[in-house]
């Protein structure tokens, strides 16, 4: 949707619930709604909910994010949430892909499929397929082991 700054601000305010709504009732008196830009609104909102130290911590967590024992789905969720706080990566497709790949488990990263990924979205799809293939192999091996023990 192509919205003016004023419309974006109104839409965001409309979505506030609970504590955010209460906070806004007090905070809006300190701003001029007729001249408030989206960037100005973000500054006010982030000043309350995402202080500089919080944004710095979230950016650091993102830069250090590794898949570890997480599923691909959970890793992707954390990755997509975290990249918002690191503008040097967010919006740069090559950096996005590179950082995502570096955080993957070595077994999935070495997967034969990932070598062809050209975009972040392709890498996510291929990582999910690679994880599924790995899980299928484990299940098949376990089933064979159980059948063998039964003989």
Backbone as a chain_set.jsonl record, in Angstrom:
{"seq": "XXXXXXXXXXXXXXXXXXXXXXXXXXXXXXXXXXXXXXXXXXXXXXXXXXXXXXXXXXXXXXXXXXXXXXXXXXXXXXXXXXXXXXXXXXXXXXXXXXXXXXXXXXXXXXXXXXXXXXXXXXXXXXXXXXXXXXXXXXXXXXXXXXXXXXX", "coords": {"N": [[0.841, -1.187, 0.0], [0.466, 2.194, -0.768], [0.978, 4.729, 1.238], [0.506, 7.934, 2.727], [2.698, 9.723, 4.995], [1.181, 10.603, 7.167], [-1.04, 8.886, 7.042], [0.205, 6.417, 7.464], [1.085, 6.729, 10.092], [-1.394, 7.016, 11.405], [-2.493, 4.462, 10.88], [-0.681, 2.813, 12.293], [-1.074, 3.715, 14.913], [-3.722, 2.997, 15.254], [-3.429, 0.25, 15.504], [-2.356, -0.114, 18.012], [-2.451, -1.69, 21.189], [-3.489, -2.432, 24.549], [-0.896, -1.755, 26.781], [0.574, -0.18, 24.98], [-1.392, 1.407, 23.781], [-2.285, 2.89, 25.998], [0.113, 4.19, 26.608], [0.377, 5.759, 24.259], [-1.789, 7.548, 24.477], [-0.856, 9.298, 26.369], [1.554, 10.145, 25.206], [0.951, 11.343, 22.729], [0.196, 13.941, 23.121], [2.519, 15.348, 23.239], [3.44, 15.633, 20.7], [3.101, 17.11, 17.453], [0.485, 16.358, 15.626], [-0.246, 17.128, 13.052], [2.071, 17.676, 11.669], [3.63, 15.504, 12.047], [5.879, 13.163, 10.924], [6.507, 9.907, 9.447], [9.054, 8.992, 10.168], [9.503, 10.621, 12.388], [7.492, 9.664, 14.066], [8.4, 7.012, 14.4], [10.746, 7.576, 15.826], [9.685, 8.547, 18.262], [8.202, 6.303, 19.086], [10.181, 4.241, 19.126], [11.818, 5.367, 21.014], [10.42, 4.866, 23.314], [9.826, 2.039, 23.304], [11.965, 0.687, 22.096], [14.789, 1.268, 23.061], [18.039, 2.8, 22.559], [19.994, 1.133, 23.657], [18.592, -1.283, 23.741], [18.092, -1.731, 21.001], [20.734, -1.96, 20.144], [21.505, -4.266, 21.524], [19.751, -6.143, 20.36], [20.625, -6.019, 17.702], [23.248, -6.998, 18.017], [22.678, -9.59, 18.925], [21.5, -10.569, 16.609], [23.638, -10.43, 14.773], [25.26, -12.347, 15.872], [23.778, -14.601, 15.602], [23.199, -18.032, 15.305], [22.269, -21.167, 13.942], [22.47, -23.554, 15.457], [20.93, -25.92, 17.509], [18.419, -25.385, 16.673], [15.422, -25.721, 14.704], [15.127, -25.314, 11.139], [12.932, -23.704, 10.541], [12.524, -22.262, 12.947], [14.976, -20.94, 13.139], [14.859, -19.344, 10.822], [12.706, -17.708, 11.508], [13.778, -16.27, 13.724], [15.896, -15.078, 12.411], [14.643, -13.449, 10.47], [13.225, -11.707, 12.116], [15.314, -10.504, 13.485], [16.942, -9.24, 11.531], [15.804, -6.847, 10.936], [16.765, -5.004, 12.728], [19.309, -4.487, 11.962], [20.327, -2.491, 9.817], [22.358, -2.439, 7.881], [22.441, -4.929, 6.785], [19.791, -5.68, 6.309], [17.848, -5.388, 3.532], [19.976, -5.515, 1.814], [20.592, -7.757, -0.45], [22.707, -9.584, -1.028], [24.275, -9.534, 1.323], [22.347, -10.376, 3.138], [21.86, -13.05, 2.289], [24.452, -14.113, 2.632], [24.885, -13.807, 5.43], [22.797, -15.375, 6.438], [23.487, -17.925, 5.449], [25.976, -18.314, 6.725], [25.161, -18.674, 9.331], [23.888, -21.092, 9.402], [23.716, -24.575, 10.373], [26.596, -26.614, 10.002], [26.234, -29.075, 8.706], [23.895, -28.748, 7.232], [24.556, -26.527, 5.723], [26.588, -27.54, 4.165], [25.126, -29.054, 2.544], [24.194, -30.489, -0.551], [22.337, -29.119, -2.069], [22.313, -26.418, -1.262], [24.399, -25.13, -2.453], [23.609, -24.004, -4.825], [21.992, -21.834, -4.252], [20.868, -18.617, -4.887], [19.531, -16.496, -3.848], [18.223, -15.198, -0.752], [15.669, -16.262, -0.194], [15.649, -18.571, -1.811], [17.695, -19.963, -0.512], [16.53, -20.421, 1.987], [14.384, -22.11, 1.276], [15.822, -24.29, 0.207], [17.344, -25.03, 2.433], [15.334, -25.873, 4.155], [14.379, -28.101, 2.734], [16.7, -29.645, 2.777], [16.954, -30.085, 5.535], [14.624, -31.583, 5.946], [15.207, -33.835, 4.351], [17.401, -34.819, 5.802], [16.139, -35.45, 8.234], [14.394, -37.425, 7.297], [16.226, -39.413, 6.571], [17.315, -40.063, 9.058], [15.009, -41.07, 10.357], [14.499, -43.288, 8.715], [16.813, -44.809, 9.134], [16.551, -45.36, 11.861], [14.205, -46.887, 11.806], [15.104, -49.119, 10.356], [16.988, -50.077, 12.173], [15.358, -50.817, 14.32], [13.832, -52.821, 13.079], [15.862, -54.652, 12.51], [16.739, -55.386, 15.052], [14.568, -56.803, 15.872], [14.754, -59.251, 14.678]], "CA": [[0.0, 0.0, 0.0], [1.192, 3.457, -0.785], [0.324, 5.62, 2.187], [1.235, 9.127, 3.135], [3.221, 9.602, 6.358], [0.081, 10.774, 8.128], [-1.836, 7.657, 7.029], [1.003, 5.362, 8.112], [1.038, 6.982, 11.537], [-2.746, 6.673, 11.873], [-2.637, 2.992, 10.853], [0.102, 2.254, 13.397], [-1.752, 4.068, 16.167], [-4.935, 2.181, 15.304], [-3.058, -1.112, 15.884], [-1.904, -0.181, 19.406], [-3.297, -2.383, 22.157], [-3.057, -2.53, 25.944], [0.059, -0.759, 27.284], [0.945, 0.747, 23.907], [-2.493, 2.365, 23.631], [-2.222, 3.785, 27.16], [1.296, 5.036, 26.418], [0.139, 6.727, 23.201], [-2.681, 8.601, 24.957], [-0.023, 10.287, 27.053], [2.642, 10.627, 24.349], [0.528, 12.11, 21.551], [0.077, 15.364, 23.452], [3.84, 15.964, 23.096], [3.793, 15.737, 19.283], [2.163, 17.821, 16.595], [-0.018, 15.335, 14.706], [-0.377, 17.641, 11.684], [3.379, 17.696, 11.015], [4.373, 14.298, 12.43], [6.261, 12.272, 9.823], [6.691, 8.515, 9.857], [10.334, 8.909, 10.886], [9.291, 11.233, 13.699], [6.706, 8.712, 14.846], [9.306, 5.921, 14.767], [11.635, 8.061, 16.894], [8.917, 8.584, 19.512], [7.86, 4.924, 19.44], [11.398, 3.527, 19.5], [12.297, 5.954, 22.265], [9.711, 4.212, 24.411], [9.847, 0.578, 23.288], [13.244, 0.153, 21.639], [15.839, 2.235, 23.378], [19.282, 2.575, 21.83], [20.658, -0.059, 24.203], [17.82, -2.454, 23.312], [18.368, -1.944, 19.585], [22.113, -2.434, 20.049], [21.51, -5.66, 21.98], [19.078, -6.951, 19.343], [21.518, -6.081, 16.545], [24.342, -7.896, 18.383], [22.119, -10.945, 18.918], [21.321, -10.971, 15.219], [24.936, -10.651, 14.151], [25.824, -13.569, 16.453], [22.78, -15.663, 15.468], [23.584, -19.292, 14.682], [21.163, -22.111, 14.004], [22.65, -24.477, 16.574], [20.002, -27.054, 17.502], [17.093, -24.926, 16.23], [14.949, -26.156, 13.387], [15.269, -24.26, 10.124], [11.795, -22.782, 10.678], [12.768, -21.371, 14.081], [16.125, -20.111, 12.762], [14.37, -18.349, 9.854], [11.881, -16.754, 12.253], [14.672, -15.389, 14.473], [16.682, -14.34, 11.433], [13.814, -12.411, 9.867], [12.935, -10.718, 13.149], [16.546, -9.814, 13.847], [17.567, -8.422, 10.485], [15.184, -5.52, 10.944], [17.541, -4.118, 13.586], [20.645, -4.311, 11.401], [20.026, -1.946, 8.488], [23.406, -2.67, 6.885], [22.146, -6.214, 6.152], [18.404, -5.63, 5.854], [17.726, -4.668, 2.266], [21.106, -5.845, 0.958], [20.328, -9.17, -0.733], [23.933, -10.391, -0.937], [24.624, -9.647, 2.74], [21.288, -11.194, 3.721], [22.148, -14.438, 1.951], [25.726, -14.49, 3.258], [24.708, -13.936, 6.877], [21.928, -16.534, 6.663], [24.267, -19.139, 5.186], [27.006, -18.466, 7.756], [24.545, -19.079, 10.586], [23.343, -22.449, 9.305], [24.528, -25.708, 10.812], [27.544, -27.032, 8.971], [25.7, -30.199, 7.925], [22.917, -28.228, 6.265], [25.283, -25.622, 4.826], [27.337, -28.366, 3.208], [24.162, -29.784, 1.715], [24.439, -30.331, -1.981], [21.375, -28.194, -2.659], [22.554, -25.014, -0.909], [25.441, -24.527, -3.286], [23.014, -23.283, -5.939], [21.109, -20.752, -3.808], [21.301, -17.282, -5.325], [18.816, -15.507, -3.044], [17.872, -15.611, 0.612], [14.467, -17.102, -0.263], [16.073, -19.875, -2.328], [18.478, -20.63, 0.535], [15.578, -20.889, 3.0], [13.685, -23.268, 0.711], [16.761, -25.396, 0.092], [17.7, -25.458, 3.79], [14.19, -26.644, 4.676], [14.398, -29.397, 2.061], [17.858, -30.378, 3.286], [16.604, -30.526, 6.885], [13.636, -32.655, 5.809], [15.934, -35.01, 3.878], [18.179, -35.332, 6.935], [15.2, -36.081, 9.17], [13.919, -38.657, 6.667], [17.312, -40.397, 6.66], [17.372, -40.489, 10.462], [13.846, -41.93, 10.606], [14.687, -44.538, 7.985], [17.859, -45.548, 9.84], [15.971, -45.855, 13.108], [13.26, -47.964, 11.467], [15.908, -50.288, 10.003], [17.589, -50.561, 13.404], [14.295, -51.489, 15.079], [13.513, -54.055, 12.363], [16.999, -55.564, 12.642], [16.737, -55.894, 16.429], [13.438, -57.701, 16.003], [15.05, -60.55, 14.044]], "C": [[0.876, 1.236, 0.0], [0.41, 4.434, 0.076], [1.171, 6.856, 2.413], [1.764, 8.886, 4.546], [2.098, 9.678, 7.38], [-0.782, 9.515, 8.198], [-1.092, 6.511, 7.701], [0.953, 5.503, 9.626], [-0.325, 6.589, 12.086], [-2.976, 5.163, 11.897], [-1.882, 2.351, 12.016], [-0.585, 2.516, 14.727], [-3.01, 3.218, 16.333], [-4.632, 0.768, 15.809], [-2.602, -1.232, 17.337], [-2.935, -0.867, 20.279], [-2.679, -2.246, 23.545], [-2.103, -1.395, 26.339], [0.437, 0.273, 26.224], [-0.141, 1.807, 23.709], [-2.483, 3.38, 24.772], [-1.04, 4.744, 27.019], [1.017, 6.122, 25.377], [-0.79, 7.852, 23.651], [-1.901, 9.686, 25.688], [1.0, 10.919, 26.127], [2.16, 11.531, 23.222], [0.363, 13.594, 21.861], [1.409, 16.097, 23.279], [4.255, 16.115, 21.637], [2.708, 16.486, 18.53], [1.712, 16.847, 15.51], [-0.121, 15.836, 13.26], [0.957, 17.637, 10.941], [4.208, 16.447, 11.308], [4.628, 13.41, 11.211], [6.395, 10.847, 10.356], [7.99, 8.352, 10.646], [10.23, 9.524, 12.276], [8.506, 10.317, 14.622], [7.577, 7.544, 15.304], [10.233, 6.339, 15.9], [10.93, 8.061, 18.243], [8.635, 7.165, 19.99], [9.097, 4.156, 19.904], [11.997, 4.077, 20.793], [11.656, 5.3, 23.472], [9.979, 2.707, 24.444], [11.153, -0.053, 22.829], [14.324, 1.203, 21.851], [17.095, 1.887, 22.587], [19.972, 1.307, 22.342], [19.914, -1.33, 23.794], [18.087, -2.756, 21.85], [19.786, -2.462, 19.371], [22.203, -3.899, 20.445], [20.884, -6.566, 20.927], [19.939, -7.088, 18.079], [22.667, -7.047, 16.816], [23.865, -9.349, 18.362], [21.95, -11.453, 17.486], [22.653, -11.287, 14.561], [25.605, -11.924, 14.656], [24.899, -14.776, 16.282], [23.34, -16.857, 14.706], [22.438, -20.273, 14.88], [21.287, -23.037, 15.205], [21.691, -25.651, 16.459], [18.583, -26.643, 17.072], [16.721, -25.578, 14.904], [15.167, -25.0, 12.412], [14.151, -23.238, 10.286], [12.029, -21.79, 11.807], [13.938, -20.432, 13.785], [15.687, -19.0, 11.803], [13.547, -17.285, 10.577], [12.757, -15.765, 13.027], [15.489, -14.515, 13.525], [15.875, -13.174, 10.876], [13.431, -11.333, 10.875], [14.169, -9.868, 13.425], [17.103, -8.896, 12.785], [16.966, -7.024, 10.378], [16.038, -4.522, 11.717], [18.961, -3.892, 13.082], [20.488, -3.805, 9.973], [21.113, -2.185, 7.451], [23.204, -4.001, 6.176], [20.752, -6.188, 5.553], [18.328, -4.799, 4.577], [18.889, -4.911, 1.326], [21.059, -7.351, 0.72], [21.568, -10.044, -0.57], [24.338, -10.596, 0.52], [23.615, -10.514, 3.483], [21.597, -12.674, 3.532], [23.404, -14.915, 2.669], [25.555, -14.725, 4.761], [23.831, -15.141, 7.221], [22.723, -17.823, 6.515], [25.313, -19.377, 6.27], [26.431, -18.963, 9.073], [23.985, -20.491, 10.582], [24.291, -23.476, 9.904], [25.419, -26.15, 9.67], [26.982, -28.152, 8.108], [24.699, -29.716, 6.882], [23.616, -27.326, 5.25], [26.049, -26.402, 3.768], [26.411, -29.107, 2.264], [24.353, -29.473, 0.244], [23.518, -29.303, -2.608], [21.749, -26.739, -2.425], [23.588, -24.343, -1.802], [24.851, -23.708, -4.429], [22.15, -22.106, -5.541], [21.684, -19.398, -4.206], [20.637, -16.173, -4.51], [18.54, -16.078, -1.659], [16.689, -16.571, 0.578], [14.808, -18.495, -0.785], [16.835, -20.656, -1.259], [17.558, -21.174, 1.622], [14.873, -22.147, 2.498], [14.6, -24.491, 0.659], [17.183, -25.92, 1.467], [16.574, -26.293, 4.392], [14.131, -28.027, 4.029], [15.543, -30.263, 2.573], [17.581, -30.911, 4.689], [15.614, -31.684, 6.83], [14.311, -33.936, 5.341], [16.737, -35.644, 5.008], [17.297, -36.034, 7.949], [14.661, -37.393, 8.613], [14.971, -39.758, 6.766], [17.419, -40.938, 8.08], [16.22, -41.429, 10.778], [14.002, -43.289, 9.932], [15.738, -45.412, 8.677], [17.33, -46.137, 11.136], [14.998, -47.0, 12.849], [14.01, -49.236, 11.108], [16.516, -50.908, 11.256], [16.556, -51.339, 14.229], [13.936, -52.822, 14.407], [14.623, -55.087, 12.525], [17.03, -56.191, 14.022], [15.611, -56.9, 16.644], [13.692, -59.084, 15.423], [15.656, -61.517, 15.021]], "O": [[1.896, 1.3, 0.687], [-0.665, 4.903, -0.299], [2.397, 6.819, 2.303], [1.331, 7.952, 5.22], [2.067, 8.91, 8.342], [-1.211, 9.117, 9.281], [-1.695, 5.72, 8.427], [0.797, 4.519, 10.349], [-0.413, 5.91, 13.109], [-3.587, 4.643, 12.83], [-2.401, 1.436, 12.656], [-0.665, 1.625, 15.572], [-3.32, 2.772, 17.438], [-5.472, 0.152, 16.465], [-2.475, -2.346, 17.846], [-4.138, -0.654, 20.13], [-1.486, -1.977, 23.682], [-2.456, -0.22, 26.243], [0.602, 1.454, 26.529], [0.169, 2.979, 23.492], [-2.65, 4.579, 24.548], [-1.162, 5.942, 27.272], [1.378, 7.281, 25.584], [-0.6, 8.999, 23.247], [-2.258, 10.863, 25.625], [1.288, 12.11, 26.248], [2.904, 12.414, 22.795], [0.389, 14.419, 20.948], [1.433, 17.324, 23.182], [5.317, 16.671, 21.358], [1.543, 16.489, 18.929], [2.468, 16.545, 14.586], [-0.084, 15.027, 12.333], [0.975, 17.598, 9.711], [5.354, 16.342, 10.871], [3.689, 12.964, 10.552], [6.395, 10.621, 11.566], [8.024, 7.661, 11.665], [10.805, 9.005, 13.232], [8.811, 10.205, 15.81], [7.504, 7.131, 16.461], [10.484, 5.564, 16.824], [11.497, 7.63, 19.247], [8.81, 6.859, 21.169], [9.072, 3.499, 20.945], [12.607, 3.34, 21.567], [12.275, 5.191, 24.53], [10.32, 2.161, 25.493], [11.42, -1.213, 23.143], [14.711, 1.923, 20.931], [17.195, 0.802, 22.013], [20.473, 0.505, 21.553], [20.547, -2.351, 23.527], [18.287, -3.915, 21.486], [20.013, -3.312, 18.51], [22.889, -4.685, 19.79], [21.417, -7.635, 20.63], [19.973, -8.152, 17.461], [23.027, -7.835, 15.941], [24.556, -10.229, 17.849], [22.223, -12.617, 17.191], [22.785, -12.298, 13.87], [26.424, -12.516, 13.954], [25.21, -15.862, 16.771], [23.883, -16.715, 13.61], [21.722, -20.207, 15.879], [20.3, -23.278, 15.9], [21.642, -26.309, 15.42], [17.66, -27.458, 17.105], [17.582, -25.935, 14.099], [15.366, -23.855, 12.819], [14.392, -22.036, 10.181], [11.763, -20.599, 11.646], [13.892, -19.255, 14.143], [16.097, -17.849, 11.954], [13.676, -16.096, 10.288], [12.51, -14.56, 12.992], [15.74, -13.345, 13.814], [16.363, -12.045, 10.817], [13.326, -10.161, 10.513], [14.07, -8.651, 13.581], [17.685, -7.862, 13.113], [17.569, -6.126, 9.79], [16.042, -3.332, 11.403], [19.734, -3.176, 13.718], [20.512, -4.591, 9.026], [20.832, -2.143, 6.253], [23.732, -4.199, 5.082], [20.55, -6.624, 4.42], [18.71, -3.629, 4.568], [18.811, -4.551, 0.151], [21.442, -8.132, 1.591], [21.476, -11.142, -0.023], [24.704, -11.704, 0.912], [23.988, -11.297, 4.357], [21.594, -13.45, 4.488], [23.416, -16.0, 3.25], [26.029, -15.729, 5.294], [24.1, -15.847, 8.193], [22.638, -18.711, 7.364], [25.519, -20.516, 6.691], [27.135, -19.605, 9.852], [23.645, -21.03, 11.635], [25.505, -23.278, 9.939], [25.034, -26.067, 8.504], [27.224, -28.18, 6.901], [24.669, -30.232, 5.765], [23.303, -27.361, 4.06], [26.147, -25.976, 2.617], [26.862, -29.719, 1.295], [24.636, -28.339, -0.143], [23.892, -28.671, -3.595], [21.526, -25.901, -3.299], [23.637, -23.116, -1.889], [25.515, -22.813, -4.952], [21.612, -21.429, -6.417], [22.833, -19.079, -3.902], [21.124, -15.043, -4.483], [18.618, -17.286, -1.438], [16.711, -17.596, 1.26], [14.312, -19.492, -0.26], [16.647, -21.864, -1.114], [17.783, -22.274, 2.126], [14.779, -23.139, 3.222], [14.194, -25.594, 1.026], [17.359, -27.126, 1.641], [16.825, -27.297, 5.057], [13.86, -29.016, 4.709], [15.378, -31.465, 2.779], [17.929, -32.05, 5.003], [15.746, -32.653, 7.577], [14.028, -35.011, 5.868], [16.752, -36.867, 5.153], [17.659, -37.09, 8.468], [14.488, -38.362, 9.354], [14.634, -40.915, 7.02], [17.595, -42.14, 8.278], [16.424, -42.472, 11.399], [13.672, -44.32, 10.518], [15.559, -46.625, 8.787], [17.629, -47.283, 11.47], [14.975, -47.977, 13.598], [13.6, -50.325, 11.511], [16.555, -52.131, 11.386], [16.862, -52.401, 14.771], [13.757, -53.832, 15.087], [14.343, -56.278, 12.663], [17.311, -57.381, 14.162], [15.708, -57.76, 17.519], [12.907, -60.002, 15.662], [15.964, -62.652, 14.656]]}, "num_chains": 1, "name": "protein.A"}
